[in-house]
Amino acid sequence: MEEMSSSSENWDSLSEFTLKEIVEMENLYKEVGEQSLDKEFCQDVAMSCKSSRAGKPSITWEQVHKWFQNKHEGLQAKSKGPTDISELAFEAKSLKDNAWYDVASFLSYRVLCSGELEVRVRFSGFGKEEDEWVNVRNAVRERSIPLEPSECHKVNVGDLVLCFQDRENHAIYCDAHVIEIQRKFHDIGDCRCIFVVRYDEDYTVEKVHLGRICSRPAGCDWSANTNILAITDANTDTDTQQEMCVDEKLKLSFLY
């Protein structure tokens, strides 16, 4: 999980970006990595945002650079040292658009009358006004993994993947299943294979390249969901935290 190390001032700056802009910058960072910190690159990104910001303040290249810098530093910090529970990376499904976003922090938790556990999440790159309550069992999981060009063999027909869906009115990451693969000969630096996916949300079919696909970690969902309890415990004020017990089937109830 990415820790909330940014100040409130940084979050206010990040919240100036629209949802579409943040998703597009996430995709750009996956493509170019550290090159996104170049001044000219940030200027181009800021310029490309102008056409879609009617009635909104313009974004400066410095704001774009700060976003990419925070993203890069966050990933660098995660790569250092052994991973423990507090450093696990998660993604959560937003109720607003049914898309998956990286989780920056688990803020609190609650138990519904049905016994279902919900956590309040802050999405990575978003301000506090975008915080949401999400169901742990159905809408929180370990983060999906971007694939290198040399790893296309890891994707098989029938696999569940997280796929970047770029439509006229949105650009989001959605669950999809691979229904066909057209494998091509290529070197390790540039995958030319074509993947045919069917989106779980609307059952539409699309041909995509590897750069738009993230794979799902194998067998991680159970451990991810149970570890969230420990992470949320550490991040929640003990004076306001609700006490719960967890049996072997992950059923939760209040302690009266």
C-alpha positions as CSV (number, residue, x, y, z in Angstrom):
1,M,0.0,0.0,0.0
2,E,1.2,3.5,-0.8
3,E,1.5,5.5,2.4
4,M,0.0,8.9,2.7
5,S,3.2,10.9,2.8
6,S,2.0,13.9,0.8
7,S,0.9,17.1,2.6
8,S,-2.6,18.4,2.3
9,E,-1.2,21.1,0.0
10,N,0.0,18.4,-2.4
11,W,-3.4,16.7,-2.3
12,D,-5.1,20.0,-3.1
13,S,-2.8,20.4,-6.1
14,L,-3.4,16.9,-7.3
15,S,-7.2,17.3,-7.1
16,E,-6.9,20.0,-9.8
17,F,-6.6,17.1,-12.4
18,T,-9.8,15.5,-13.8
19,L,-10.3,11.8,-13.5
20,K,-9.6,11.3,-17.2
21,E,-6.3,13.3,-17.0
22,I,-5.1,11.2,-14.1
23,V,-5.9,7.9,-15.8
24,E,-4.1,9.2,-19.0
25,M,-1.0,10.2,-17.0
26,E,-1.0,6.8,-15.3
27,N,-0.9,5.2,-18.7
28,L,1.8,7.6,-19.9
29,Y,4.0,6.8,-16.9
30,K,3.7,3.1,-17.6
31,E,4.9,3.7,-21.1
32,V,7.8,6.1,-20.6
33,G,8.7,5.8,-16.9
34,E,11.3,8.2,-15.6
35,Q,11.3,10.1,-19.0
36,S,8.0,11.6,-17.8
37,L,10.0,13.9,-15.5
38,D,11.5,15.8,-18.5
39,K,10.4,19.4,-18.7
40,E,9.5,19.2,-22.4
41,F,7.4,16.1,-21.9
42,C,5.5,17.7,-19.0
43,Q,4.9,20.8,-21.1
44,D,3.4,18.6,-23.9
45,V,1.1,16.9,-21.4
46,A,0.0,20.2,-20.0
47,M,-0.7,21.5,-23.5
48,S,-2.7,18.5,-24.4
49,C,-5.0,19.0,-21.4
50,K,-6.1,22.5,-22.5
51,S,-8.6,21.3,-25.1
52,S,-10.7,19.4,-22.5
53,R,-10.6,22.0,-19.7
54,A,-13.3,24.3,-20.9
55,G,-14.4,26.5,-17.9
56,K,-11.6,25.1,-15.7
57,P,-8.2,26.7,-14.8
58,S,-5.3,25.6,-17.0
59,I,-2.9,23.0,-15.8
60,T,0.8,24.1,-15.7
61,W,3.7,22.0,-16.7
62,E,5.0,22.3,-13.1
63,Q,1.8,20.7,-11.8
64,V,2.2,17.9,-14.3
65,H,5.9,17.5,-13.3
66,K,4.9,17.3,-9.6
67,W,2.4,14.6,-10.3
68,F,4.9,12.4,-12.2
69,Q,7.6,13.1,-9.6
70,N,5.3,11.9,-6.8
71,K,4.4,8.8,-8.8
72,H,8.0,8.0,-9.5
73,E,9.2,8.6,-6.0
74,G,6.3,6.5,-4.6
75,L,7.3,3.5,-6.8
76,Q,11.0,3.9,-6.0
77,A,10.2,3.9,-2.3
78,K,8.2,0.7,-2.7
79,S,11.0,-1.1,-4.5
80,K,13.5,-0.7,-1.5
81,G,13.8,-3.3,1.1
82,P,11.6,-6.3,1.9
83,T,7.8,-6.0,1.5
84,D,5.7,-6.2,4.6
85,I,1.9,-5.9,5.2
86,S,2.1,-2.1,5.4
87,E,3.8,-1.9,2.0
88,L,1.4,-4.1,0.0
89,A,-0.2,-2.4,-3.0
90,F,-3.9,-2.5,-3.5
91,E,-6.5,-1.3,-6.0
92,A,-10.2,-0.6,-5.4
93,K,-13.2,-0.4,-7.6
94,S,-15.0,2.9,-7.6
95,L,-18.8,2.9,-7.4
96,K,-18.9,6.0,-9.6
97,D,-17.6,4.5,-12.8
98,N,-16.9,0.8,-11.9
99,A,-13.3,1.3,-12.7
100,W,-10.3,0.2,-10.7
101,Y,-7.9,2.7,-9.2
102,D,-4.7,2.3,-7.1
103,V,-5.3,2.8,-3.4
104,A,-3.2,5.4,-1.6
105,S,-4.5,4.7,1.9
106,F,-7.1,2.8,3.9
107,L,-8.7,5.5,6.2
108,S,-11.3,3.6,8.2
109,Y,-13.6,0.6,8.2
110,R,-17.2,-0.3,9.1
111,V,-19.4,-3.4,9.2
112,L,-22.9,-3.3,7.7
113,C,-25.9,-5.0,9.2
114,S,-25.4,-7.8,6.7
115,G,-22.0,-8.5,8.2
116,E,-20.1,-7.2,5.1
117,L,-16.9,-5.3,5.8
118,E,-16.4,-1.9,4.0
119,V,-13.3,0.3,4.1
120,R,-13.0,3.9,3.3
121,V,-10.2,4.4,0.7
122,R,-8.3,7.3,-0.7
123,F,-7.4,6.7,-4.4
124,S,-3.8,7.4,-5.4
125,G,-3.5,10.8,-7.1
126,F,-6.9,12.0,-5.9
127,G,-8.0,14.4,-3.2
128,K,-10.1,13.7,-0.1
129,E,-13.3,14.7,-2.0
130,E,-13.0,11.5,-4.0
131,D,-12.8,9.2,-1.0
132,E,-15.2,6.3,-1.1
133,W,-16.6,3.4,1.0
134,V,-16.0,0.2,-0.8
135,N,-16.8,-3.5,-0.1
136,V,-13.6,-5.4,0.9
137,R,-14.7,-8.7,-0.5
138,N,-15.9,-7.4,-3.9
139,A,-14.1,-4.2,-4.6
140,V,-10.6,-4.4,-3.0
141,R,-7.7,-6.6,-4.2
142,E,-4.0,-6.7,-4.6
143,R,-2.8,-4.4,-7.4
144,S,-2.7,-5.6,-11.0
145,I,0.7,-6.0,-12.6
146,P,1.8,-4.2,-15.8
147,L,3.6,-6.5,-18.2
148,E,6.9,-6.0,-20.0
149,P,7.0,-6.8,-23.8
150,S,8.9,-10.0,-23.0
151,E,6.1,-11.2,-20.7
152,C,3.3,-11.5,-23.3
153,H,3.6,-15.3,-22.9
154,K,2.1,-15.0,-19.4
155,V,-1.3,-13.9,-20.9
156,N,-3.5,-16.8,-21.9
157,V,-7.0,-17.2,-23.3
158,G,-9.5,-17.2,-20.5
159,D,-7.4,-15.0,-18.2
160,L,-8.9,-12.2,-16.1
161,V,-7.0,-9.0,-16.8
162,L,-7.2,-5.3,-16.0
163,C,-7.5,-3.5,-19.3
164,F,-7.3,0.1,-20.2
165,Q,-10.5,1.1,-21.9
166,D,-10.2,4.3,-23.9
167,R,-13.6,5.6,-25.1
168,E,-14.9,9.0,-26.3
169,N,-16.4,9.8,-22.9
170,H,-14.0,8.1,-20.5
171,A,-10.6,6.5,-20.2
172,I,-10.5,3.9,-17.3
173,Y,-9.1,0.6,-16.2
174,C,-11.8,-2.2,-16.3
175,D,-11.9,-6.0,-15.7
176,A,-11.9,-8.0,-18.9
177,H,-11.4,-11.6,-20.0
178,V,-9.0,-12.6,-22.9
179,I,-11.0,-14.5,-25.5
180,E,-8.4,-14.7,-28.3
181,I,-4.7,-14.1,-28.8
182,Q,-2.9,-13.4,-32.1
183,R,0.7,-14.1,-31.3
184,K,3.4,-12.4,-33.4
185,F,7.1,-12.9,-33.7
186,H,8.9,-10.0,-32.0
187,D,12.0,-9.0,-30.0
188,I,12.0,-8.6,-26.2
189,G,11.6,-4.8,-26.5
190,D,8.4,-4.5,-28.5
191,C,5.5,-6.9,-28.3
192,R,3.4,-7.0,-31.5
193,C,0.9,-9.6,-30.3
194,I,-2.9,-8.7,-30.4
195,F,-5.1,-9.6,-27.5
196,V,-8.9,-9.8,-28.0
197,V,-10.7,-9.0,-24.8
198,R,-14.3,-8.9,-23.6
199,Y,-15.0,-6.3,-20.9
200,D,-16.9,-7.7,-18.0
201,E,-19.0,-4.6,-17.5
202,D,-20.7,-4.2,-20.9
203,Y,-19.5,-7.4,-22.7
204,T,-18.1,-5.3,-25.6
205,V,-15.1,-6.9,-27.5
206,E,-11.9,-5.0,-28.4
207,K,-8.5,-5.8,-29.8
208,V,-5.7,-4.3,-27.7
209,H,-1.9,-4.5,-27.4
210,L,0.0,-5.6,-24.4
211,G,0.6,-2.1,-23.1
212,R,-3.1,-1.8,-22.2
213,I,-3.2,-5.0,-20.2
214,C,-2.2,-5.6,-16.5
215,S,-2.2,-9.2,-15.2
216,R,-3.8,-10.3,-12.0
217,P,-1.5,-11.8,-9.3
218,A,-2.2,-15.5,-8.9
219,G,-4.0,-16.6,-5.7
220,C,-3.7,-13.2,-4.0
221,D,-7.3,-12.2,-3.3
222,W,-7.8,-14.1,0.0
223,S,-4.5,-12.9,1.6
224,A,-5.0,-9.4,0.3
225,N,-8.5,-9.0,1.8
226,T,-7.5,-10.4,5.2
227,N,-4.3,-8.2,5.3
228,I,-6.5,-5.1,4.8
229,L,-7.8,-5.5,8.4
230,A,-4.3,-5.2,9.8
231,I,-3.5,-2.2,7.6
232,T,-6.7,-0.4,8.5
233,D,-6.2,-1.1,12.2
234,A,-2.8,0.7,12.0
235,N,-4.3,3.7,10.1
236,T,-7.4,4.2,12.2
237,D,-7.8,6.2,15.4
238,T,-8.3,3.7,18.2
239,D,-10.8,6.1,19.8
240,T,-13.2,6.0,16.9
241,Q,-12.4,2.5,15.5
242,Q,-15.2,-0.1,15.6
243,E,-14.2,-3.3,17.3
244,M,-14.8,-6.5,15.4
245,C,-14.1,-10.2,15.5
246,V,-13.2,-12.4,12.6
247,D,-13.9,-16.1,12.4
248,E,-12.3,-18.6,10.2
249,K,-14.7,-17.8,7.3
250,L,-14.0,-14.0,7.5
251,K,-17.5,-13.3,8.9
252,L,-17.5,-10.2,11.0
253,S,-19.7,-9.0,13.8
254,F,-19.7,-6.2,16.4
255,L,-18.5,-6.9,19.9
256,Y,-21.2,-5.5,22.2
